[in-house]
Amino acid sequence: MATNQSKQQVAQVFNQLADALESGEYGGKTKVGITTLGSEHGIEEVIKGAELAANKDSDLEVKLIGPQVDTDLEIIYETDCEEEAHDKMEKLLQAGEIDACVTNHFNFPIGVSTVGRIITPGLGQEMLLATSTGTSATNRITAMVRNAIYGIIAAKALGNQNPSLGILNVDGARQVEQALKELKDNGYDINFAQTVRADGGCVMRGNDLLQGSADVMVTDTLTGNLLMKVFGAFTTGGSYESLGFGYGPGVGEDYDQIINIISRASGAPVIAGAIRYAADAAQGELTKLATDEFKSVNKAGLEEIIADVESSNAASSEEVSAPPSKTVDEEISGIDILTLDDAVHALWEEDIYAESGMGCTGPVVMVASEDEEEAMEILQEDGFIG
């Protein structure tokens, strides 16, 4: 015969199940952090977006990283410094105290870039832009091939196990198409989309952007960044991004954090969408998917295909060794992505340690503060910056 204690335990479990059925929640909530500093619209706009996300979706637990504000949301870490907020964000992610985080103006390492998520105006459906910030590789064709893989990974994390993939008709599109079709012939499954234009094929035109002809649209990152801003703010005149889900999570072969990007112009609706996207990526196990996907794509000969692409396009140059490393804390912008590696090597030749990176406005060369002035003079003399 059951004891009173066991009856109480059964009743407690029954009540928990009843609550879960009523709310639709069967597991723990997904914890998404957001850094609240840096918006052009003020911290109030960021808080509004965070509150919109928390109030809309009961499976989320939104946590703030930033200054003390009047809100019912938990401030998990209080700071008035963006750099400190980013440092704490990464520590919280590594410790598992949050599952994902939303932020802006974050420098991903080379090899990591973000997959944006937009709503297309033609038919009102979602489409992923691969990619929208960051640098997948410093070689344009290599980067776009990797962007395609990143887009497929993001789509699968969102539950689309067979996403259609189109390649935007930008410089290098045909070489990217050839490389991706070689991957498919080698056993890596790619579901190529078809343009709505009469000539057909997987190379996409402007019509396809507006209608969302592909689940994943592949382009170079700077074009993707531009398109994110157009799709996000075309109804507002450009200063306020009101539509979509933000610039997306950083994806890379060995990248193990889910950090979703918004811009300084993102409004509350986009911020709320970005939080939802971050939660979706965490729930879809984005980082695990990336590991599994790269096992498949490497088995299909990705590195060999990339090596062939780069050898066919590379100009011969002597190998330059980096000088002793040091902390780089200054960014030099205005450098074309296609000459980024050359700019870094030009500084190495002058015994200045430098690294490549991606700032909020595009590619940057990062140097130590004491080397900044000399580095800028060298890059100007060599024609890398105006």
JOVENUR-V101839 format. One record per residue. N is the residue number from 1. RES is the residue in one letter. SS is DSSP state (hx for helix, st for strand, lp for the rest). PSI is psi in whole degrees, -180 to 180 (999 if undefined). OMEGA is omega in whole degrees, -180 to 180 (* if undefined). Layout:
n={N,N}
res={RES,RES}
ss={SS,SS}
psi={PSI,PSI}
omega={OMEGA,OMEGA}
This chain:
n={1,2,3,4,5,6,7,8,9,10,11,12,13,14,15,16,17,18,19,20,21,22,23,24,25,26,27,28,29,30,31,32,33,34,35,36,37,38,39,40,41,42,43,44,45,46,47,48,49,50,51,52,53,54,55,56,57,58,59,60,61,62,63,64,65,66,67,68,69,70,71,72,73,74,75,76,77,78,79,80,81,82,83,84,85,86,87,88,89,90,91,92,93,94,95,96,97,98,99,100,101,102,103,104,105,106,107,108,109,110,111,112,113,114,115,116,117,118,119,120,121,122,123,124,125,126,127,128,129,130,131,132,133,134,135,136,137,138,139,140,141,142,143,144,145,146,147,148,149,150,151,152,153,154,155,156,157,158,159,160,161,162,163,164,165,166,167,168,169,170,171,172,173,174,175,176,177,178,179,180,181,182,183,184,185,186,187,188,189,190,191,192,193,194,195,196,197,198,199,200,201,202,203,204,205,206,207,208,209,210,211,212,213,214,215,216,217,218,219,220,221,222,223,224,225,226,227,228,229,230,231,232,233,234,235,236,237,238,239,240,241,242,243,244,245,246,247,248,249,250,251,252,253,254,255,256,257,258,259,260,261,262,263,264,265,266,267,268,269,270,271,272,273,274,275,276,277,278,279,280,281,282,283,284,285,286,287,288,289,290,291,292,293,294,295,296,297,298,299,300,301,302,303,304,305,306,307,308,309,310,311,312,313,314,315,316,317,318,319,320,321,322,323,324,325,326,327,328,329,330,331,332,333,334,335,336,337,338,339,340,341,342,343,344,345,346,347,348,349,350,351,352,353,354,355,356,357,358,359,360,361,362,363,364,365,366,367,368,369,370,371,372,373,374,375,376,377,378,379,380,381,382,383,384,385,386}
res={M,A,T,N,Q,S,K,Q,Q,V,A,Q,V,F,N,Q,L,A,D,A,L,E,S,G,E,Y,G,G,K,T,K,V,G,I,T,T,L,G,S,E,H,G,I,E,E,V,I,K,G,A,E,L,A,A,N,K,D,S,D,L,E,V,K,L,I,G,P,Q,V,D,T,D,L,E,I,I,Y,E,T,D,C,E,E,E,A,H,D,K,M,E,K,L,L,Q,A,G,E,I,D,A,C,V,T,N,H,F,N,F,P,I,G,V,S,T,V,G,R,I,I,T,P,G,L,G,Q,E,M,L,L,A,T,S,T,G,T,S,A,T,N,R,I,T,A,M,V,R,N,A,I,Y,G,I,I,A,A,K,A,L,G,N,Q,N,P,S,L,G,I,L,N,V,D,G,A,R,Q,V,E,Q,A,L,K,E,L,K,D,N,G,Y,D,I,N,F,A,Q,T,V,R,A,D,G,G,C,V,M,R,G,N,D,L,L,Q,G,S,A,D,V,M,V,T,D,T,L,T,G,N,L,L,M,K,V,F,G,A,F,T,T,G,G,S,Y,E,S,L,G,F,G,Y,G,P,G,V,G,E,D,Y,D,Q,I,I,N,I,I,S,R,A,S,G,A,P,V,I,A,G,A,I,R,Y,A,A,D,A,A,Q,G,E,L,T,K,L,A,T,D,E,F,K,S,V,N,K,A,G,L,E,E,I,I,A,D,V,E,S,S,N,A,A,S,S,E,E,V,S,A,P,P,S,K,T,V,D,E,E,I,S,G,I,D,I,L,T,L,D,D,A,V,H,A,L,W,E,E,D,I,Y,A,E,S,G,M,G,C,T,G,P,V,V,M,V,A,S,E,D,E,E,E,A,M,E,I,L,Q,E,D,G,F,I,G}
ss={lp,lp,lp,hx,hx,hx,hx,hx,hx,hx,hx,hx,hx,hx,hx,hx,hx,hx,hx,hx,hx,hx,hx,lp,lp,lp,lp,lp,lp,st,st,st,st,st,st,lp,lp,lp,lp,lp,lp,lp,hx,hx,hx,hx,hx,hx,hx,hx,hx,hx,hx,hx,hx,hx,lp,lp,lp,st,st,st,st,st,st,st,lp,lp,lp,lp,lp,lp,lp,st,st,st,st,st,lp,lp,lp,hx,hx,hx,hx,hx,hx,hx,hx,hx,hx,hx,hx,hx,hx,lp,lp,lp,lp,st,st,st,st,lp,lp,lp,lp,lp,lp,lp,lp,st,st,st,st,st,st,st,st,lp,lp,lp,lp,lp,lp,st,st,st,st,st,st,st,st,st,st,lp,lp,lp,lp,hx,hx,hx,hx,hx,hx,hx,hx,hx,hx,hx,hx,hx,hx,hx,hx,hx,hx,lp,lp,lp,lp,lp,lp,st,st,st,st,st,lp,lp,lp,lp,hx,hx,hx,hx,hx,hx,hx,hx,hx,hx,hx,hx,hx,lp,lp,lp,lp,lp,st,st,lp,lp,lp,lp,lp,lp,lp,lp,lp,lp,st,st,lp,hx,hx,hx,hx,hx,hx,lp,lp,lp,lp,st,st,st,lp,lp,hx,hx,hx,hx,hx,hx,hx,hx,hx,hx,hx,hx,hx,lp,lp,lp,lp,lp,lp,lp,st,lp,lp,lp,lp,lp,lp,st,st,st,st,lp,lp,lp,lp,lp,lp,lp,st,st,st,lp,lp,lp,lp,st,lp,hx,hx,hx,hx,hx,hx,hx,hx,hx,hx,hx,hx,hx,hx,hx,hx,lp,lp,hx,hx,hx,hx,hx,hx,hx,hx,hx,hx,hx,hx,hx,hx,lp,lp,hx,hx,hx,hx,hx,hx,hx,hx,hx,hx,hx,hx,lp,lp,lp,lp,lp,lp,lp,lp,lp,lp,lp,lp,lp,lp,lp,lp,st,st,st,lp,lp,lp,lp,hx,hx,hx,hx,hx,hx,hx,hx,hx,hx,hx,hx,hx,lp,lp,lp,lp,st,st,st,st,st,st,lp,lp,st,st,st,st,st,st,lp,hx,hx,hx,hx,hx,hx,hx,hx,hx,hx,hx,hx,hx,lp,lp,lp,lp,lp}
psi={136,138,166,-37,-44,-35,-40,-38,-41,-43,-39,-44,-42,-44,-38,-41,-39,-41,-39,-41,-39,-39,-18,6,125,-4,-173,159,150,124,115,121,161,130,134,-3,154,-8,140,-18,4,160,-27,-36,-39,-44,-41,-44,-41,-41,-37,-46,-45,-38,-28,-41,116,-9,2,149,104,130,139,144,108,-163,163,130,167,101,157,-12,151,130,104,-25,128,126,153,14,125,-43,-42,-37,-42,-40,-45,-39,-48,-37,-40,-38,-45,-33,-8,15,-23,152,-26,166,150,135,177,166,54,131,105,154,156,135,-9,131,165,147,108,159,115,171,119,138,-25,-50,3,26,162,151,145,135,118,101,-178,-24,164,-179,111,-34,159,-14,127,-49,-45,-45,-44,-34,-45,-37,-40,-44,-42,-41,-41,-42,-47,-41,-42,-35,-28,0,-1,101,-11,62,142,142,126,157,118,142,70,175,125,-1,-40,-36,-39,-45,-46,-44,-43,-37,-31,-40,-43,-42,-28,0,-3,117,120,128,93,134,169,132,153,-12,155,-27,-10,-172,172,0,121,149,-177,-37,-40,-35,-46,-34,-11,51,-20,149,-36,123,120,133,176,158,-40,-38,-41,-40,-44,-44,-37,-43,-39,-48,-32,-25,17,-18,-6,1,0,-22,-12,115,117,-10,142,-164,15,-175,-5,179,146,130,137,166,-40,20,128,21,150,100,113,139,137,167,170,-18,-2,130,176,-43,-40,-38,-44,-42,-38,-38,-42,-44,-42,-43,-42,-42,-40,-45,-31,6,56,-48,-37,-41,-42,-43,-47,-41,-39,-27,-43,-45,-33,-34,-30,5,31,-49,-38,-40,-43,-41,-40,-42,-47,-35,-32,-23,-14,141,145,135,150,146,131,129,143,142,174,136,154,168,126,121,10,141,136,115,-178,17,132,139,-31,-17,13,-48,-40,-38,-43,-45,-34,-37,-38,-40,-26,16,32,120,133,156,154,154,-175,116,-173,-19,4,-163,147,151,129,128,168,151,-36,-14,-4,-49,-47,-40,-42,-39,-43,-46,-34,-44,-37,-1,14,-30,157,999}
omega={-178,176,178,-179,-179,177,179,179,178,179,180,178,179,-180,178,178,179,178,-180,178,-179,-176,-176,-179,-178,178,178,179,176,-176,180,175,173,174,-168,-179,168,-178,174,-178,177,-178,-180,180,179,178,179,178,179,179,176,-180,-177,-178,-177,-171,-176,179,-178,169,-174,-177,-174,173,-176,-176,175,179,179,-179,175,179,-179,171,-173,177,-177,178,175,-175,-180,-179,178,178,179,179,180,178,-178,178,179,178,-179,-180,-179,179,168,-178,-179,179,177,-179,173,178,-179,-180,173,174,174,-176,180,174,-170,179,-178,-178,-174,171,-177,-174,-176,-177,176,-179,-178,174,176,175,-176,9,-169,170,180,-178,179,177,-179,171,-173,-177,176,-179,-178,175,177,177,179,179,179,179,178,179,-180,179,180,176,178,175,179,-173,179,-175,173,-173,175,-180,-179,-174,176,-180,179,-174,-177,176,177,178,-180,-179,-179,178,174,175,180,178,-180,174,177,-171,175,179,-176,177,177,177,177,179,-172,-177,174,180,-176,175,-168,179,-180,178,-178,175,-176,-176,-179,-176,180,173,179,177,-177,175,173,-171,-178,174,178,178,178,-179,177,-179,180,-179,-178,-170,-176,179,-172,-179,171,-174,-175,177,-173,-174,173,-171,178,-170,168,-179,173,-179,177,-174,-177,-176,-170,178,176,179,-179,-174,165,177,179,179,-178,177,-175,180,179,178,176,178,179,177,177,179,178,178,178,180,179,-180,178,178,-177,-175,176,177,180,178,-179,-177,-180,172,-179,-176,176,176,179,174,-179,-175,179,179,178,179,178,-180,-175,179,-180,-178,-171,170,-179,179,179,177,-179,179,178,172,180,-176,175,-180,179,-175,177,-179,172,-175,178,-177,179,-178,-177,179,-175,179,180,179,178,-179,178,178,177,-180,179,177,174,179,-180,175,174,-180,179,176,-177,-179,179,-177,178,167,-177,-179,174,-176,-178,-179,-170,-175,180,-180,180,178,180,-178,176,179,-179,175,179,177,-178,*}
